[in-house]
Every structure is written in structure tokens, then in C-alpha cells.
């Protein structure tokens, strides 16, 4: 399992060396976009629409758009310095609370915490303390230059960290459109609804739930593959592509260069024709 972060858990004067591992994975089936005509994969280039130039990484800076098309540019050195000042490589536990006090709307991503070198005993101590107290830790951590609020809790025989949203990242329920006003519920209808809830109540077993769409999509892909309903991308001949581009550029430049001469030639021909006509009439 890949380690995404190394540091320590700190609460009070206790320091526990730990490693962070992603606890979940995205199982979405990724589909590529192809050109319908030749089945070549489409690539997306970083290009400036104003200068009509392809950009390298060194040509790009980061900026904050404070109003439409108005930016504050931030230097890479400034961002790096800010990162160093805040990145102390620690999960700093600030408080201990009950898990049911944290609404699931705050939850973001899940990580397993594994003990680092020499940290097994302190790791087990914190884990057991959380089990016995039935509490979770509220902590702060910086991952990839971003500060996160998090909870530290137990999961089976391990410690787990869940990043959670800050309060200002959770939108106000009052902003949700078309919410119904307080409506009096009919007692008979409520009793029927509660009876239905009771009949469908069971113990949560995650193994019984499957992503049926993903399974059907993968089955369709495998059927097409076995039936040889496949396509191959046409090879891109970079040299030929370059030659065509260079040839077109040369032709256009030549055409542009000959425009004045053609105008002069036409004008000269007109003058000669006029003179000849005048002499004949005379």
C-alpha cells in the first residue's frame, strides 16, 4: 500500500510516528475520447488563446482571480515559502469529541494510519484510549500544501484519519431552492411510513451493495473485446505532419510574397493594352 504522507500524531506531549495510506480507491471505468474518423486518442494541449502559442511548464504562473479577468499573480517562491512555514509534518490533535457530534456532511476522504518506526507502542496506546473513551480526535494536518481539518478514530484494529470540511466549506441549507415549508403530516400516513421503515430495517452489511452499472459496463466491454469489435488508432507520423505544415507555410509565404508583383504585372499589362488601343484609334 502506497504511503502518501509521513509524520507524527501529536496530542499533549505525546508524539507518535505514523504513515498515511489512502483507505479507499476509485473504481470508475475510465473511457478515453477518440477522433470518430480515425480513432486516434484526443490530447489536450496547454495553449494560450491570446498569443496562439503552446506553453511549457516554465511559461505558466499561478494567480488568484479576484474579479472577472483581474488576477493577483503569486510567485512560485512565495508559495513555496508559505508551504515550508506551515508544513510541520504533524497531525496535531486539538480536541476530543463524540463521533455522533460530527455530521457526515463534513466527511471528505479516508486514510489509514500505520505506525512509523518505533511508534507501535504509542500507536496502540492511543488506539486503546479512543476505544475505551468512545471518543475521536479533532486534528489539523497539511497535505500537498493544503491545510485540512480531520478526525482521528479507530477502525477495527487500526487508527484512521478522515479529512473533513471546514465550516465555511459547507453550504447553508437555507440556500437550497424549493425546500417545502412546514407541512402538517397526516398521522395515518406517518404510521404507514414508519411501518415500512421498520420492515426494511436491517444490520448494515456493505458486502451486499454492488455497483451494478460498472459491472454491466465492464461486461459490455468484455463482450465487444471477445467479439473483436475493437478499433486501433492510426499512427501519427510526426515527420510527415511536420513536412506538411512546413510545405503549407512555404506555399502561403510564397503566395504572399508574389502578391505585389502580380498587381504590378496586371497594372503594366493594362497600361500596354491602353497604349496599343490609342495608337490604333489614331
Secondary structure, DSSP 8 states (H G I E B T S, - for coil): --EEEEEEEEETTEEEEEEEEE-----------B-TTT--B-----EETTTTEE--GGG--EEEEEETTEEEEE-HHHHHHHHHHH---EEEEEEEE-GGGS-GGGEEEEEEEEE-TT-HHHHHHHHHHHHHHT-EEEEEEEETTEEEEEEEEEETTEEEEEEE--GGGS--GGGSTT--------HHHHHHHHHHHHHH-----GGG---HHHHHHHHHHHHHHHTT---------HHHHHHHHHHHHHHHHHHHHHHHHHHHHHHHHHHHHHHHHHHHH-
